């Protein structure tokens, strides 16, 4: 199985990117984890959305085609998802109802400095995915509040309780991806 990891943050020391790296450490050996980067994706403009896509878009499109499921970690900006993540989704959700996102199993994680852990952003991201026909894992959501206290100076997850919750979430996600892919 191959999962695509996508961070909704561009920040070098992003808690959400760190959370994805922690998720990669929790995966079983038979699951491959590939990262995609939203940083170079141009602002969506239908004038440049042609058969040949800008290179950063083409890379993400191919990564989605090649994966069995997508794992997204998103911060919360003003009770919603960051513009860079929404922009990337806008690019890969074309053509409508026939895009690479249709039917692609997706999991959502969020980490935030506040006590709610990005709950609002997850709700908005689920709403966006309902428009792209992208199924989101039905298990309880994974929020990481007070993220600044959960990682060491080396960027690694240091909270064992969080690691246990993350491991359980990923096991549920992998089982669901397996079920949807017809492998189970």
N, C-alpha and C positions, 0 to 999 in steps of 0.2 A: 504494500500500500504506500502511496505517496501523498503527503499532505503539503499544501502550500501555506506558508506563514506570511501574513501581511499585516504590517503595523500601520496604524493610522496616524502615527507621529513621525515627524522629521527630526525631532530633537535628538542630539547625540546621546544624551543620558536618559532617554525616554524610559519610563517605568513600564510602558506597554511593550516596547521592544525587548526589554529585559524579561518581562513576563513570557514572551514568546520563546526566548532562549531557554528559560526555565522549563517551559512546556516541552521543548525539544529534548531536554535531558530526561524527561519522564516517560518518553515514548518507548514502546518495546522495540527490540532490534529489527523486527521485520517491517517497521514503519519508517519510511524515509521522509525527512523534513527539509523542504526547500523554501528559502526566503525570496520574496519579491520586494522590490523597492518602488515606492510611489514618488520618490524625490524628483525624478526627471520627467514625469508625465506632464505634458503641456496642458494648459487650461482647455477644457473641451470647447470645440468650435466645429460645427458641422461643415464649415468651409474646408477644413483640413482633414475631416474624417472621410478619407477615401479608401479605395481598395487596399492601397499600401499605407499602413499606419505608421505614425512616428515610432522610432525604434523602442523607446521605453514602453509604449503601449503594446507594441507587437510582442515584446518579451513577456509582459504580464499576461497577455492573451494566450500565448503558447503555454505558459506555466499553468494557467487555469485548465487548458485543454488536457495537459499531461497529468494533472493531479486527480486524485480520487475525492478529495475534500479540501475545503479552505478553512483555515483557522485565522481569524482576525482579532487583533487586540487594538482597542481604540480608546484614546483619551476622551474626555468630555470637555467640549468648549461651548460655553454659553448654553448649557443643557442639551447639546446636540453633538453630532460627529464633526470632526475637523474637515475643513474644505478640501484638503488634499485627498482624503479618503473618499469623500463624495465625488470629487472630480474623477478619481480613478474608476469608481463604480460607473459613473456616467459614460466613460470611454468603453469599458468592457461590457456594458449592458446593451450594446447595439449589435445587430438590429433588434428592436424591441420584440420580445417574446420568442426570439430565436437565438439569443446570445449564448456565449459560453457559460453564463451564470444559470441558465434555465436548468433546474433539476440538480444543480451542483450542491451537495451537502456542505453546510457551512456551520461553523461554531464561532461564537463571539465571546471574547474575554474583554475585561476592562480593568484598568488600574488608575487610581486617582489619589491625590493627596488628601482629599476630603473624606468624611465619614460614610459617604454613600457608595463610593467606588466606581462611579461612572454609570449608574443605573439609567439615567436619562438618555445618555448616548446609545446605550444598548437598545432601548425602546425605539429610538429614531432609526437606528440601523436596521432593526427588524422590519420597520415600516417600509424603508427603502427596498429591502429584499423582497417584501411582498409584491412590490411593483415589478421586480425583475424575475419573478417566479423561482426564486432561490430559497430552497428549504433551509430553515435554521433548526439546529438540533433542539428537540423538545424537552431536554433535561433542564433542571433548575439552572438559572444563569450563574456565571462565574464573575463575581465582582471582587476587586481587591482594594478595599479602602485603606487609607493611611499608608499608601505604597512606599513613601519615603522611609518608613521604619522596617520594611520587609526585605531590603536588599543590602548586601554588604558593600564595602568600598570597591570591591572587585566587580560589582554588578550582578553577582549571583544571589539567588533567592536564599535567605537565611532563616526563614520562618518555617519550621517543620509542619505546623498545622496548615499553613497555606499550601505547602508542597503536597500534603496529603489530599486536600480538597482539589488541587489542580490535577493530581494523579487520577482521582476518582472521576472528575469531569472528562478527562481525556479518554479514560477507559469507556465511559458511556458514549462519547463522541465516536471513537473508533468502532465500537459495536454497532452504532447507528449507521455509520458510513458503510460498514460491511453489509448490513441488512439492506440498505438502499441499492448497493451495487450488485446484489444478488449473489454475493459470495458466501453468505451465512446460512 
